[in-house]
Amino acid sequence: MSGYNALWVPGMDHAGIATQVVVEKKLMRERGLTRHDLGREQFMAEVWKWKDEYGGKILNQERRLGASLDWSREVDYIDIKGRTLLKVPGYKSTVEFGVLTSFAYPLEEDLGEIVVATTRPETMLGDTAIAVHPADQRYLHLHNKFAIHPFNRRKLPIICDAELVDPNFGTGAVKITPAHDPNDFLVGKRHNLEFINIFSDDGMINSNGGKEFQGLKRFDARATVIEALKSKGLYRGAENNEMRLGTCSRSDDIVEPMVKPQWFVNCSDMGREACEVVEDGRLEIIPKQFEADWFRWMRNIRDWCISRQLWWGHRVPAWYVTLEDDDIKAFGVYVDHWVVGRNEVEALTEAGTKFPGKKYHIEQDPDVLDTWFSSGLFPFSVMCWPEDTVDMKTFYPTSLLETGHDIIFFWVARMVMLGMKLTGEVPFKQVYLHPMVRDAHGRKMSKSLGNVIDPLEVINGITLEDLHKRLEQGNLDRNELDLAKAGQKQDFPNGIAECGTDALRFSLVAYTAQSDKINLDIQRVVGYRHWCNKLWNAIRFAMLNLGTDFLPSENLDVQSLPCGCKWILSVLNKAISKTVTAMEVYDFSSATSAVYSWWQYQLCDVFIEIIKPVMSADDNNSTSASVKRVTRDTLWICLDNGLRLLHPFMPFVTEELWQRLPQRLGDTSRKESIMISDYPTVVEEWTDDEIESQMVLIESSVRSIRSLRMAYLLLPKQRPEAFLLCKTDEVATVVENGATEICTLASLASLKVLRESDVPPVGCAVNIVNEHLSVYLLLRGIVDARLELSKLEKKKEELIRQQEAVTKKMNIPGYRDKVPANIQEDNLSKLNKLMAELSIVEEANENFEKLLADSS
């Protein structure tokens, strides 16, 4: 709409882990099969089948939300406070966590024993050392000595490590299992320890754990190990222990650290360059607050493991070469036997170059690439990189990436690093990080809580019963399902009302003022759906009053327009300026506020109301007909510009309504769709600050009168007389010129302007607009004077209390010398205003007393 050659490509990762887990659960639930039962090829066919049926849901949601995309390019932790029983997949009974178990290792040479403690006793089967602090006096005599493993007689060196061991925690001695603990892994590297893996991939104790324990599930082995320690007299007790327990967000299983061969990318140089592009301005992160996260991640980046033990995803393009004369033929044994290529043909060529004259066969690595590695190539792979295509030349580097702030490191950083490494350029100039959508209570959306909101269900509406059915089709167990249903019933007792796309879009954009989180309340979306009805009503009013023969004028003489028409065009200019400016700096909430305020509070609430008398005037009167004609032209301009201004936020309703507007005769510049029409720009001749200032006073007068109507519970059909008491000629002129507008908006029978020397009639309620203007609403015969006297007395008491408080402040010792001049001015202004209000209240009090006297 602003004339740019724009390309918006839909970026979505293939969700490797999540997709494979869902399909595997589905196979087991429906057919009792594992992926290994099917084999890789058939399993991949099942995944593609599932993806074709369900995997396009996000893209379908984006389509329904009106995203103008180029569709052709289409570990959690839980804190354990102490002894806690948890349900673990694959175990019939609950498993105990949050317990610190102590046991003793016997020392060689009859030196006694050394006591260690662990929350994972089963891992002691893979211990290869015991660490102490080098300065710990208790263990100086054990430096360079050995402990003896009680089950396999393995000698465990007692090593000194000041980096790991805290001598003041526990016994000051730490068991080291390099193959099954991240910290122990680093210790093992520092001290060149043996790495012994005691677990199979399915969580069983393998042969390295010893015959006594081999084949046991890891948590069953925990109990068996403890009993074995007791039988040898080495068990030293257990106590509660706070801990963080790693769990898999996909399967709810307990994460088990294991050493496995993987493919890694050295990120140190790329991470440094990624920091530099933000520091020197080549890449801008919006909101700026997330720069700190960026630098924290990138300055502490480690090597990136890019291989995953899955079948769903982009397979690692590496082949293992097994030579005929290799001593060991097992897959992956020799680190130097790997070759890489785009396909098997390239890999064979590379193998022939690497091992000339040798007989061999090659086998591709079964692992797939990390989702984020594949996704990190997206900004340029979508342009057919590495080919030098027209798209690559035209659209790369791109301008903007829009995504959630929760994946700034997982995805954004990887795109920047890979883009710079492989293309030599930063893949985009700006990153806009949108807030994360949560439920109305601020909770993260979770299937187990039942608070996941599908945008299509908000658009189309859904009953509570159907919400429950959606849960039943998922993978929740019975307890989780019952909890989720209860959550849905609490939040959506009547289901979700049909809101439509436009209301949902506008709500989400308006919510962006909440910065990093959106607490989505469906009732707010419903409110914007009702607002869409108001837009329809505005167009319906226009079509009725423009008439079937209306044709917009080619030129409009703004200076000759009625005041109301000048005003609405001037504030339209302001709305255009605010909206465009806000969008340019990605302040979308302010943009929606500007366009909403103009449509709701200025066009619908004021302009359409004040032109109703004009539209109903007699066409036989030449003056009335002339005013009606220019008013119609102004209304058409407002609706045409207003709909185009609103279109990016509400594309569907604006398209429908814009198509209904009359067209200028022979207008060849009008586009076939609003979405390719010009976006509104400021028209300098529309700006009229003086008219806007006058209208502010008129609207303030109307609000004061409406306030009195509400205070005295006047019905809409009751149209009292009103009087405006003006203390300056300038104010009197403005309200006299706006008398018709005030009468229309405030539902008055008549309006009379009084000067300072005039006396308002007896029996009026009074409200103060400002220090120069007061409104009087004639209530004689409409309200109870005695009741009004009671209200005025309370008002008088409150004014006197406030006046005394301000006077007390102004009379404190040293006030004139110590209090800043601006505060003194504010206090003096408050005092004068209170005295003026008190005077008016006393005057009104006298009027009601007169009214009572006259009535007696």
N, C-alpha and C positions, 0 to 999 in steps of 0.2 A: 504493500500500500504506500510505502515511502519511496518506491522507485528503485530498490536495490535488487540485484541479481542474487537471490537467496536460495541456498540449498540446506535443508534440514534433514539429516539422516537419523534413522531410529537406531540407537545403540542399545543392545541387550545381550548380556553374556549367556552362555549355554547352560549355566547352573549345573556344572558337572556333578558335584557330590549330591545336591538336592534331587536332581532328576534321577540319577541312578538309584538312590535310596527309595524314592517313591515307586519306581518300576519294580525293584526287587521285592518290596513289601507287597505290591499288587500281585506279583507272580506267586509268592508264597501263600498269600491269602486266598487267591482264586484257584491256583493249580497245584500248590504244594511243591513248587520247584524253586531251586536256586539258579543263579546265573550260570554257575558251573555245570548244572544239569543240562542247560540249553547249549552252552558253548558260546564263544564270543560273537560269531556271526549271527546266530539266531537271537541272542540277547540284544544285539544292536538293532535288529529288525523290530523287536518289541519296543525298544526305546523310541525309535522313529515313529512307530505306530502311536505310542502314547503322546509324543510331542505333536504329531499332526492333529490329534484330538484335543489335547489340553494345553500344549506348550505355546500355542499362539494366543493364549488368553490375554496376556499383557498387551500384545500388539492390537488385539481387538478392542481392549479397553481404551487404548490411545486413539484408535479410529473413532470410537463412539464419543470420546471427549473432544473430538474436533481438532486433533493435532495435525497441522499442515505439513506432514512429513513426506519425503520421497520414498514411497513404499516399495519401489523397485529395488532398494538397497537394504532392502530390509535386514569359633569355639567359646563357647560360653563357660563361665566359672560360677560355682556356688560356694558360699562361705559356710563352713561347718563350725559351729560354736563349741562343740564338745561331742560326746558320745551320741551318734545319730544313726538310725536305721534307714537305709534307702533301698528302694526297689531298683534293681539293675536288670536290664534285658538279658534273658537266658538263664536266670536264677529263679527257682521257685520260692525261696525264702529271701527275706530282706538281708542286706549286707551291712555290717557295722563299719562306720567311719568315725573320724574324730577321736581316735584312741592312739596314744603313744605307748608302744610296747618296748620294754627294755629287756635285753638279754646279754649274756656274757660270751665273749670269745676267749677260749683258753690260749695262753701264751706259750711259746716254745721255751725250752730250757727251764721248765718249772718256775717261770717268773710270775705265775699266778694267772689272772684274767684281766680283761679290759671290757668294760660295760658300754654298750652303745644303745641307742633308742631309735625307733622308726615307726612311721604310721603305715608302712607297707612291709610287714615281716616276710612275706613271700619272696621279696626281692633279694633277701640275704643269700638266696641260692646262687645269685650272680655276683656277689661281693668279690672284689679283687684287691681291696686295701682298706686300711683304717687310718683316718686322718686325725691329727692333733695339732694344736697351735705350737709353733716352735718355742714360744716363751713360757708355755704352761709347765710350771715346776713339777706338777704331779707326774708328768710323762717324760721328763728328760732322760730317765734311765732306759726308756723304751725306744729311743731314736734308733732307726736302722734295725730294729728287731722285727720279729714276725709273730702274727697270731695264726692259729690253726683252725681251718674251717671244720666244724664238728661233723658235717655229713659227708664230705668228700676228701678231707685231709689236705685241701689246697692251702698253700702257705700265703698269707695275706700280709704284705709289708706294711709296717706302721710308718706313715709318711708325715712330713710337716708341711702344713699349708695354712699360712696366715690369712689368705684371701677368703677361704671358705669357712674356717672354723672359728666360732666364737667360744672362747674358753669359759665364759660365764653362763653358757646355755647348756642345760643338762649335765652330762658327765664330762663334757669337753672333748669327747671322742666321737667321731662321725664315721659310720660305715659308708663305703664308697662302692656304688654300683654303676660304673661308667656307661653301661649299655641301656640303662633304664631310668636315668634321671638327668635332666639338662645341666644342672650344676655339677653333678658327678662326672658328666661327659667332659666338661672343661677341665676338671681335676685330672681325669684320665689322660687328657691330652698334655697337660703340663708335666705330669710325672711318668708318662709313657707306660701307663698301666694296660693290663689285658682287658679287652671288651668282650664280655661273655653274655650272649643273648639267651635268656632262659625261656622265652615265650614263642610259641608259634603264632602265625598270623590270625588264628581264630581264638587266641587267648588261652591256650593250653600250655602247661609246663612241658617243655621239650626235653630231649635227652641230656642237654647240658645241666638240667636241674637235678639230675640224679634219678636212678630207677625207682626209689621210694616215692617220688613225687611226679614222675613223668605221666602225662595224660590227664592230670587233674586240671580243672578250671582254676584260673588264677586266684579267685576269692575262696574257692574250696581249699586250694593249696595253703592259703593264709592260716586257716584253722589247723590244718595238718602240720604245718611247720611249727606253730606254737605248741601243739601237743608233743611234737618230737623234741623240742627244746626243753619242755618240762620233763620229759622222760630221761633226758641227759643231765638234768639238774642245772640247766643254763638259763632258765626263765627267771627274770627278775621283777616282773610285775607290769601293770598297765595303768595309765591315768588319762583323764580327759585332756584333749589337746585341740585348740582352735586351728583350723587349716582351710586352705582354699583347694577345692576339688575341681579338676578340669572335667567337663562333661561335653559330649558331642551334641550340638544343637539339632542335628538331624535324627539321631537314633536314641538320644538320651542315655547312651552308654558312657561308662567312665573311661576317659582318655588314658591310654597306657603309653608312656614314652618308650620308644624303641629305636635302635640304630638300624637304619636300612640304607642301602646304596641309592643315591638320588642324583639327579642332574641339578646343578646350581649355576646361578649367574652372579658373578662378582659385581656388586653394585656401588662400590666405594666411589669410583670416578663419576659414574652416572648420577649418584646421589649428590655429590658436590656440585655438578653442573646444574642439577635441578634446583638447588638452593640459589645459585648465581642468577638464574633467569628471573627468579622472583625478586631478588635483591636489586637487580639493575632495571627492572620494569618491563622486561620482555614478556613476562607472564604476570597477569594481575589476578589475584584471588579475591572474590567477592562473596560474602562480606570479609572485610580485611581481618577480622578477628581470627579467622582460620589460618592465617599465615603462621601463627605460633605453632599450630599443630603440624603444619608443613615442615617447618624448620626442625622441630623436635624429631620428627620421623626421619627426615632425610639426613640429618647430621649424625644420627645414631643407627643408620641403616646397616644391616648385616647381609651376608650372601643370601640370595633369593633361591629357595628350593622351587624349581619349576616343574617337577614331575609328580604325578599323582597316581596311586595304585587303583585306578579305575579303568573301566572300559569305555565309558561315555565321554567323548571329548575329542580333541585333536591329538592323534597318536604322536608320541615323541618320534621325530624323524631321525632316529639313530638305530643302527643295526650292529649286532654283536657278531664278530667273525670267529668261528670255531675252526681252528687249523687241524688238519689231519694228524699232525705230529704233536699236538698239545698233550701234555701229561694228564691234565684234568679237562674233561669235556663238558663239565657243568656250565650252564648259561651264566655269563657275566663274571666269571672268576678272574679273568685277566683284565686289568684296567686299561691296558694299551691295545686291546683288541676291538675297540669301538670305531665305527666310521659313521659319518652323517651324510645325508643327501635328501634331495626333494622327493625322491621316489626310489624304488628298489634298484632300478637300472643305474642311477647315479651312485647308489651305495655299493653296488657290485664293482663299478669302475674304480671307486675310491679304494675298495678292498684290494683290487688287483694292483693298484699303485703302491699301496702300503705293504703288501706281502707278495712281491713279485716271485713267480716261480713256485709258489706254495699251492697246495690243494686245500680247499676250505669250503664251507657253506656259511651263509649269513641268516640271521633271524632278527626280526625287528623287535625292539623293546616293547613289551606289552603295555607299559604305562602310557598315560596321556599327559598333555601339558596342563599346567595350572590354568584354570579358567581365566585368571587375571593376566596371564601371559598372552593367551589368545586374544582376550579383549583389549590388551594394551596395544595391539597392532591395528585396532579398528580405525582410527582417524585417517590412516593412509591406505590400509588394505581395502577399505570400501571404495577407494578411488582407483582400484586395480593395481596398486603398487605390487611388485617393483616395475611394472610397465610404465613408460612415460606417456600416460594417456592425457587426453584433453581435459578430463575432469581433474586429474592430478595438477595440471598446470593452472587450471582456473580456480579451483576451490581449496587447494592445499598450499600453505598452512590454512587451517580453518580460523574463524574469528572467535567463536564462543563454544565452550562446553558447558552444558547445564546438567547437573546431577546432584545426588544427595551428599550432604557433608559427611555421612558415615563411611563413605568409601573414598575419601580424599587420598588415602594412602594406597588402598587395595587397587583402585582403578586409575584415578587421576595421575598419581605419581608414576605408575607403570607406563601410562600413555606418554607422559612427558619424557621419561628416561628412554623408552624404546624409540619414540619419534626422533629425538635428538641423535640417538646412536645410529639409527638406520637411514634417516633422511637428512640429517644435519640441521634440522630446523625444529623449533618448538611447535608442536602440532596445533596449538590454538593460542590466541592472544589473551583471552580472558576465561576464567572459570567462575560460573555462578553456582553456588552451592545452596540448594533450596532446603527449607526446614523438613524435618521428618514428621510425617503424619501420625499422630497418636489418637487414642480415643478421647472422649469428652472429659475423662478423669485424669488425663495426662499419662495413661499407661501405654506401654509399647504394645502394639497389636500382636496378638498371639492366638493361634487356633485353639490352644488349650483353655484360654480365657473366654473364648467365644466372642471376642470384640473386634475381630477382623472385619473391616468394611470393604466390600467389593464395590468399586465405583459404579459398575453396571447395575448393582442392586439399588444404589441411590438414584441413578438415572431412571430406571424402570419402576422402582418400588418393589417391595417383597413382603410377604406376610411372615409372621413369626413362625408359623408352621413350616414354611419353605426354608427359612433360615436354619431351623432345626434339621431339615432334610439334608441341607448342604453339609452340615457337620457330620451327619451319619454316613455320608459318602466318603469321608476322609479316613485317616489312619489312626484316629484317637482310640485309646482303650476305653473301657466302660466308665471308669472313674473320671477320666478327663472329659469324656463326652457329657456326662451328667453335670460336671462343673461348668463346661462351656455353655450348655443349654440354659443353666441358671443365670449365667452372665448375660446371655442374649435376652432372656425374659426380663431381666432387670433394666437393661438399657433400651430395649425396643419392645415394650409390652404389646404394642399394636403393630409391630413390624416397622418397616421403613416406608414412608410415603413417597410416591412418585415425584421426583424433584426435577428431572430433566437435566440435560448436559449443561446448559447455560448457567443454571443456578449453582451447580457443583463447581464448575470452572471459576465462576466469580467468587464463590466462597473461599476456595483454596488460595486464589491470588490475594484476596483481601486479608487472609490469615497470615500472609508472609510477614506482617509486622511483628509476629511472635518470635522472630529470629530463628533459633535452631529447632524449635518444636512447634507443631500445630496441634492443639487440642481440639479435634474436630467434633463439634456439636451438630448433629444432624438437624436440629431445630433451626440453626442459623441458615442452613442450606434451604430448608423449607421457607424461611423468611424471604430469601432471594427468589424462590420460585413464585411467591406471591407478588414480589416486585416485578417479575416478568409480566404478570397480569396487568400491572399498572402501565407498563410500556405499551401493551396492546390497547389499553383504554385511551392512552394519549393519542395513538395513531387513529383509533376509531373516532375520537373527538375531531381530529384533524380532517379525516375523510368526510365526516358529516358536515363540517363547516367550510371546508375548502370548496366543496361542490364538485359535481361531475364534470363541469366545464372549466375548472381551474387550470391555468397554465402558469407556472412560475415566471416572474418577470426576468428579463435579461439583466437589467440593472436596477439597483435599489438605491435611492437617494437617502442615505442614512440620516443626514442632517434634518430632513423634513419629517422624520418618523415621530410618532407619539413617544412620550417619555418611556412608557413601558417597553416598547419595541427597542428603543435605544439601549435600555438597561439590559434586556435579555441577551442582546448581541454582545454587549460589553462583557458580561459575566461569562458568556460562552467563550469569548476570547481568552479569558482568564483560565477557564477549565481546560481549554486546548493547550495553553502554555504549560499549566501545571502537570497535565497528563503526559505530554511529550517529554518535558524535562525529567519527570520522575522515571519514565520508562528508559530514558537514555542512561540513567545511573542505576538501573535495576531496582528502583524503589517502587515495586509493583503495588504495594499496599497503598501508598500515597496516590498512585495513579488511579486505582479503583475508587479511592475516597473522593478524588477530584471529579471524576466522571459521574459517580453516583450522586454526589451532592448537587451537581448542576441539574441532572435529570429530576431528582426527587424534590429538592428544596427550592429550586429556582424555576425550572420549567413547569413541572406538574403542580407544585403547591402554590406558586405565585403567578407566573405568566399565564398559564392556561385559565386560571381562575379570574384574573383581571380582564382577560379579553372576552370572556363569555358575554358580558353586556354589549360589547362591540359587535360580536358575531350575531347577536339577536336583534341588532338595531335595524331600523327601516331603510331598505335600499333605495327608497324613493327620495330620501333626503341626500342631496349631493355630497354634503360634508360627511355624513355617516358612511356613505358608500365609499368615499375616498379613503377614510380611515380604515374601513373594513378591508379594502383592497391591499393596502400596504401591510396591515396586520396579518393578512393571509400569507403574503409573501415572506414576512418575517417568520411566521410559524413554520412555513415550508423549509426555509433556510435552517432553522433550529433543528428540525427533525432530520433533515438530510445530514447535516454536520454531526448532530448528536448520535445518530445511529452509526455513522462511520467511526466516530470517536470511541464508541462502545464495542465495536465489532471484534477486536482482538480478544476481548474478555468474554463476550457472549455471541459467538459467531452464527448460531442457528436462528435465534429469534431476530437478530438484527438483519440477517439476510432476508428472512420472510417479510419483515415489516418494510424494509427499504424497497423491496420490489413492488410494494403497494403504493409507494409515493408517486404522485403525478410527475411526468417528465416535461422538461422544457421543450417547446416545439422546435424540431430540427436540431436537437442537441446531439451532435456526433461524438462529443467527448465522454458521454455517459457510458460506463462500462456495463457488460452484461451481468456482472456480479459485484456485490459490494466488496468482496475480498480482493479484487484487483482494482478497485477504485482508489483515488488518491486519499491518503490519510489527511484529516483536517490540519490546516496550518493557521497561524494567527493572521487576522486581517486588520491591519493597523487602523483603518478608518472606523472600525467598530469600537475601539477602545474609547471609553468616556468615563473618566474617573469621577467627574462632577456628578453625573447622573447616578453612578453607583453609590456615591456618598449620600445623595438625597434619598435613594431607595433604602439605604441602611436606616435612616431616620423614619421613613414610612413603615418599614417592616418592624422596627422597634415599637412604634406606636401601636401597630396591629397586635403584636405580642402582649403589650401591656393591657390592651382592651380584652383580648382573649383570656388573659390571666384573671381579669375581673369577672368575666363571664363564668369561668370555671369556679372561681371562689364563691360566687353567689348562685351557682348551680342553675344558670339560665339554660333553657332548652334552645336547640338550634332554631326553632320557629319564632322564638322571642327576639325581636329586633328593636332594642332600645335606642334612644337618642344618645349621642356622645358629644362631648365638648373638649377641645384641645386648648389648654391655656399655654400661650407662647410668651416667653419673656424677651425674645429678640425678634426683630423684623425678618431676619434671614430665616429663622425657623418657621415663622408664620407663613412666609412665602412658599416654603417647601411643602408644608402640610396642606396649604390651600390648593396648590397645584396637584397634590396627590390625594385629595379628598375622595374622589371617586374610587380610587384603588383601596383606600382605607375602609370605606363603607362596604365595598365588595368583599374584602378579605376578612373583615371583622363582623360581618352580618349586622350592619347598623341600619336603622330607619333613616337617620340623618346625621350629619356631622357639622358642627359649627366651630369656627376658630375664634378663640377669645384672646384678647390682649391682656397685658398685666393689669390694666386699670379695670377690666371687666370682672364681674362677679358671677361665678358659676351658679346655676339654679340650685335651690334647696332640694335635698334628697338624692345627692349623687354619691356614688362610690368613686374613690380616687386612687390612681396609681401613678407613680413617678417614672417617666421615661428617662429623663436626665435632668441636670440642673436647670435646663432651659425650657423643658416641656413636661407638662403633666396632662394626664387624661382623666376626664370625668364621665362616668357612665350614669345616666339618669335612671334611678331605680325606684323612684316614688311610684307606688302602686304595683310594684313588681316584687319587692323584697320586704322583710320585716325590719323596720327601723330600730326597734329595741335590740334585736339581735346584732345589727350592724354597730350599734353603740358599744355593745360588749366587745366586739372584735376590735373596734378602734381603740378602746381603752387598753386592751392587751398590747396592741401595736404601739400605743403611746408609751406604755411601761417599758417595752423592749427598746424603743428608740432612746428613752431617757437613760436606760442602763448602758447602752452602747456609748451615748454621749458622755456620760460620766466617766466611763473607762478611758476614752480618748483624752478627755480633759485632764484626768489624773496623770496619764503619761506625759502630757505637755507641761504639767506643773511640777515635775520632779526637779530637785536641785541640780543645776548644771545642764539642764536640758538644751538650752540654746547654744552652749559651748561644746557639749560632748556629742550630741546626736547629729549625724550627717544631715546636710541641708535637704537632700532629696527625701529623706524620711520625714523631716519636719514639714516639708511641703505636702507629702502624702497625708500626714495626720491632720494638717489644716484643711485639706480638701475633704477628708472624711468628716471632720467636724462640721464644716459648712454644709455638706450634703445632709448630714443627720439633722442639723438645725432646720434646713429647708423642709425635709420630710416631716419633722415634728410640727412645723408650722402648718403644713398641708393637712396632716392628720387632725390637728386641733380645729382647722377650718372645716374639715369634713364632719368632725364631731358636732360642731355648731350647726351644720346643715341638717344633720339627722335629728338634733334636738329641736330645731325649728320645724322639721317634718313632723315630729311627734306632737309638737305644740299645735301645729296647724290641723293635725288630725283629731285633736282632743276637743 
